[in-house]
């Protein structure tokens, strides 16, 4: 079993574990080096992106051509609006949501997507990809089969020698739930990068196991450390401080990823990421 298990985020369905390892490991190596740990531990990628990839068919055109009309009312529209509101808080180029709640879902979604296209993060993403990523989040939370299969990809790689789990974006939710479902695991460090775990209603209150009162379950034993790392401009990580959700043992670190606030690469090259992992490798 790998010493460090990596868990990717949303939008990776056309890649695979080897492709992602080729991207992640050099960046992780840099983060460890910044923390004074030149050796790169044994790593494995828990890949679950294929669970969201449509099956191939004759004359297939690839993934669905999602647009504003495909955003459904309720959870999808609410989460999209939350992304929009947070983007407006951290980016002067994004106008905040209006108070018109009577507009049709497609009109509200189109306004949200238009404004998000002006943000530093979402400007790099097509409307099709933003809606596709939105649907991945809601599918994971609403489809028990997808949820169980994604978590199983993590638990299959976590063994007696696994010391750290490093998870990005939606992968932090998958990793958290997988560790909670594996009592007695030997993981000593959970490192979450650009995590949406603390988003109320859309994420935190839909976790499995469900929060008890105002606190979510601790994903391990007393020896587990949890470091949550977020860029102040990361729109996906709406809640930067996870202590109100999971207790004061969570160590929260704000970093600066430049223009790629949610990208996993600057998160991995950050010294704080390397230090959180290096601390449990001895």
C-alpha positions as CSV (number, residue, x, y, z in Angstrom):
1,X,0.0,0.0,0.0
2,X,1.2,3.6,-0.8
3,X,2.5,5.8,2.0
4,X,0.6,8.8,0.5
5,X,-2.8,8.4,-1.2
6,X,-3.8,11.3,-3.5
7,X,-7.5,12.1,-4.3
8,X,-8.3,14.3,-7.3
9,X,-11.1,16.8,-7.6
10,X,-13.9,17.5,-10.1
11,X,-13.6,17.6,-13.8
12,X,-11.0,14.9,-14.3
13,X,-13.2,12.3,-16.0
14,X,-11.2,12.2,-19.2
15,X,-7.9,11.6,-17.4
16,X,-6.8,8.6,-15.3
17,X,-4.6,7.7,-12.3
18,X,-1.3,7.5,-14.2
19,X,-2.0,10.8,-16.1
20,X,-2.8,12.6,-12.8
21,X,0.2,11.1,-11.0
22,X,2.4,12.5,-13.7
23,X,1.0,15.9,-12.9
24,X,0.8,15.7,-9.1
25,X,4.0,14.0,-8.1
26,X,6.5,16.6,-9.3
27,X,4.4,19.4,-7.7
28,X,4.1,17.3,-4.5
29,X,7.9,16.8,-4.6
30,X,8.4,20.6,-4.8
31,X,6.2,21.1,-1.8
32,X,8.0,18.5,0.2
33,X,11.4,20.0,-0.8
34,X,10.2,23.4,0.4
35,X,9.4,21.8,3.8
36,X,12.9,20.2,4.0
37,X,11.9,16.7,2.9
38,X,13.8,15.9,-0.3
39,X,12.6,12.3,-0.6
40,X,9.2,11.6,-2.3
41,X,7.3,8.8,-0.6
42,X,5.4,6.0,-2.3
43,X,2.3,7.5,-3.8
44,X,-1.0,6.3,-5.4
45,X,-3.9,8.1,-7.0
46,X,-7.4,7.2,-6.0
47,X,-9.1,7.8,-9.3
48,X,-12.9,8.1,-9.5
49,X,-13.3,10.4,-12.5
50,X,-14.4,7.6,-14.8
51,X,-17.6,7.3,-12.7
52,X,-18.8,10.6,-14.3
53,X,-17.7,9.8,-17.9
54,X,-20.5,8.9,-20.2
55,X,-20.1,5.5,-21.9
56,X,-18.9,5.5,-25.5
57,X,-21.4,4.9,-28.3
58,X,-21.2,4.8,-32.0
59,X,-20.7,8.3,-33.5
60,X,-20.6,9.7,-29.9
61,X,-20.1,13.4,-29.6
62,X,-18.4,13.1,-26.1
63,X,-19.7,14.7,-23.0
64,X,-23.1,16.5,-23.0
65,X,-23.1,20.0,-24.3
66,X,-24.4,21.5,-21.0
67,X,-25.7,25.1,-20.8
68,X,-27.7,27.3,-18.5
69,X,-30.9,25.5,-19.4
70,X,-29.5,22.2,-18.0
71,X,-29.1,23.7,-14.5
72,X,-31.9,22.3,-12.3
73,X,-33.7,24.2,-9.6
74,X,-32.8,23.4,-6.0
75,X,-29.4,22.1,-5.2
76,X,-27.7,22.8,-8.5
77,X,-29.0,26.4,-8.9
78,X,-28.3,27.1,-5.2
79,X,-24.7,25.9,-5.4
80,X,-24.1,27.9,-8.6
81,X,-25.5,31.0,-6.9
82,X,-23.2,30.4,-3.9
83,X,-20.2,30.2,-6.3
84,X,-21.4,33.5,-7.9
85,X,-21.9,35.3,-4.6
86,X,-18.4,34.3,-3.4
87,X,-16.8,35.2,-6.7
88,X,-18.3,38.6,-6.3
89,X,-16.8,39.0,-2.9
90,X,-13.2,38.2,-4.0
91,X,-13.2,39.6,-7.6
92,X,-14.1,43.2,-8.5
93,X,-15.0,42.1,-12.0
94,X,-18.0,40.1,-10.9
95,X,-21.3,41.8,-10.1
96,X,-23.1,40.3,-7.1
97,X,-26.4,38.3,-7.5
98,X,-29.5,40.4,-7.8
99,X,-32.5,40.0,-5.5
100,X,-34.9,38.8,-8.3
101,X,-35.9,35.4,-7.1
102,X,-38.9,35.2,-9.4
103,X,-36.9,34.8,-12.6
104,X,-36.9,31.4,-14.3
105,X,-34.2,28.9,-13.3
106,X,-32.6,29.2,-16.8
107,X,-32.5,33.0,-16.6
108,X,-30.9,33.0,-13.1
109,X,-28.4,30.3,-14.2
110,X,-27.5,32.3,-17.3
111,X,-26.9,35.4,-15.2
112,X,-24.7,33.5,-12.8
113,X,-22.7,31.9,-15.6
114,X,-22.3,35.2,-17.3
115,X,-20.9,36.8,-14.2
116,X,-18.7,33.8,-13.4
117,X,-17.1,34.1,-16.8
118,X,-15.7,37.5,-15.6
119,X,-14.0,35.9,-12.5
120,X,-10.4,35.0,-12.4
121,X,-11.0,31.3,-11.8
122,X,-14.2,30.6,-13.9
123,X,-13.0,32.7,-16.9
124,X,-10.8,29.8,-17.9
125,X,-13.7,27.4,-17.9
126,X,-16.4,27.1,-20.6
127,X,-20.0,27.3,-19.6
128,X,-20.3,23.6,-20.5
129,X,-17.5,22.7,-18.1
130,X,-18.8,24.9,-15.2
131,X,-22.3,23.2,-15.5
132,X,-20.7,19.8,-15.9
133,X,-18.6,20.3,-12.7
134,X,-21.7,21.5,-10.9
135,X,-23.5,18.3,-11.9
136,X,-20.6,16.1,-10.7
137,X,-20.9,17.6,-7.2
138,X,-24.7,17.1,-7.1
139,X,-24.4,13.6,-8.6
140,X,-22.0,12.5,-6.0
141,X,-24.2,13.8,-3.2
142,X,-27.5,12.4,-4.6
143,X,-26.5,9.1,-6.2
144,X,-25.7,6.4,-3.6
145,X,-24.0,4.1,-6.2
146,X,-21.6,6.8,-7.4
147,X,-20.9,7.9,-3.8
148,X,-20.1,4.4,-2.7
149,X,-18.0,3.6,-5.7
150,X,-15.9,6.8,-5.4
151,X,-15.3,6.1,-1.7
152,X,-14.3,2.6,-2.5
153,X,-11.5,3.8,-4.8
154,X,-10.0,5.6,-1.7
155,X,-10.4,2.8,0.8
156,X,-8.9,0.3,-1.6
157,X,-5.6,2.2,-1.5
158,X,-5.5,2.9,2.3
159,X,-3.6,0.2,4.1
160,X,-1.5,-0.3,7.2
161,X,1.4,1.7,5.7
162,X,-0.6,4.7,4.5
163,X,0.4,7.7,6.5
164,X,-1.2,10.6,4.6
165,X,-4.2,11.3,2.4
166,X,-4.0,14.4,0.3
167,X,-7.3,15.4,-1.4
168,X,-8.3,18.3,-3.6
169,X,-11.7,19.9,-4.2
170,X,-14.6,17.3,-4.4
171,X,-11.9,14.7,-3.7
172,X,-11.7,16.1,-0.1
173,X,-15.3,15.1,0.4
174,X,-14.7,11.7,-1.0
175,X,-11.6,11.2,1.1
176,X,-13.2,12.5,4.3
177,X,-16.2,10.2,3.9
178,X,-14.0,7.2,3.0
179,X,-11.8,7.7,6.2
180,X,-14.9,8.1,8.3
181,X,-16.2,4.8,6.9
182,X,-12.9,3.0,7.7
183,X,-12.6,2.7,11.5
184,X,-9.2,1.8,12.8
185,X,-7.3,3.1,9.7
186,X,-3.7,4.1,10.3
187,X,-3.7,7.4,8.4
188,X,-2.0,10.0,10.4
189,X,-2.5,13.1,8.2
190,X,-5.4,14.3,6.2
191,X,-4.5,17.3,4.0
192,X,-7.4,19.0,2.2
193,X,-6.8,21.5,-0.6
194,X,-9.4,23.9,-1.9
195,X,-12.1,21.9,0.0
196,X,-15.9,22.6,-0.2
197,X,-16.5,20.5,3.0
198,X,-17.6,23.5,5.1
199,X,-20.3,24.8,2.7
200,X,-23.5,24.8,4.8
201,X,-26.6,23.1,3.3
202,X,-25.0,22.3,-0.1
203,X,-22.2,20.1,1.4
204,X,-21.7,20.1,5.1
205,X,-25.2,19.1,6.0
206,X,-25.3,16.4,3.3
207,X,-22.2,14.6,4.5
208,X,-22.2,10.9,5.3
209,X,-21.9,10.4,8.2
210,X,-24.2,13.3,8.9
211,X,-23.0,16.0,11.4
212,X,-24.0,15.5,15.0
213,X,-25.4,18.8,16.1
214,X,-23.1,21.5,14.7
215,X,-20.0,19.3,14.3
216,X,-19.0,16.7,11.7
217,X,-17.4,13.4,12.6
218,X,-13.7,13.4,13.1
219,X,-12.2,11.2,10.2
220,X,-9.8,9.1,12.3
221,X,-8.4,8.5,15.7
222,X,-6.7,10.9,18.2
223,X,-3.4,10.7,16.3
224,X,-4.9,12.0,13.1
225,X,-3.9,15.6,12.1
226,X,-6.0,17.5,9.7
227,X,-4.6,20.4,7.7
228,X,-7.0,22.4,5.5
229,X,-5.3,24.6,3.0
230,X,-7.2,27.2,0.9
231,X,-6.5,30.2,-1.2
232,X,-8.5,33.3,-0.2
233,X,-9.7,33.7,-3.8
234,X,-10.7,30.0,-4.2
235,X,-14.4,30.2,-5.0
236,X,-14.9,26.4,-4.6
237,X,-13.6,26.5,-1.1
238,X,-16.3,28.9,0.1
239,X,-15.6,28.2,3.8
240,X,-11.9,28.6,4.5
241,X,-12.0,27.8,8.2
242,X,-13.3,24.3,9.0
243,X,-13.0,24.6,12.8
244,X,-16.7,25.6,13.3
245,X,-17.7,22.5,11.3
246,X,-15.2,19.9,12.5
247,X,-13.7,21.2,15.7
248,X,-10.6,23.1,16.8
249,X,-8.2,20.3,15.9
250,X,-8.4,21.3,12.2
251,X,-5.4,23.4,11.3
252,X,-6.4,26.0,8.6
253,X,-3.9,27.7,6.4
254,X,-4.5,30.5,3.9
255,X,-2.1,30.4,0.9
256,X,-1.6,32.4,-2.3
257,X,-1.9,30.5,-5.5
258,X,-1.8,33.5,-7.9
259,X,-4.3,33.6,-10.7
260,X,-5.0,29.8,-10.5
261,X,-6.7,30.0,-7.1
262,X,-8.3,26.5,-7.2
263,X,-5.6,24.7,-9.2
264,X,-4.1,21.7,-7.4
265,X,-0.6,22.4,-8.7
266,X,0.1,25.5,-6.6
267,X,-1.6,23.9,-3.6
268,X,0.9,21.0,-3.9
269,X,4.0,23.1,-4.3
270,X,3.1,25.1,-1.2
271,X,5.4,24.6,1.8
272,X,2.5,24.1,4.2
273,X,1.3,21.1,2.1
274,X,4.7,19.5,2.2
275,X,5.2,20.2,5.9
276,X,1.8,18.6,6.8
277,X,2.8,15.4,4.9
278,X,6.5,15.4,6.0
279,X,5.4,15.6,9.7
280,X,4.0,12.0,9.6
281,X,6.6,10.3,7.4
282,X,9.2,9.7,10.1
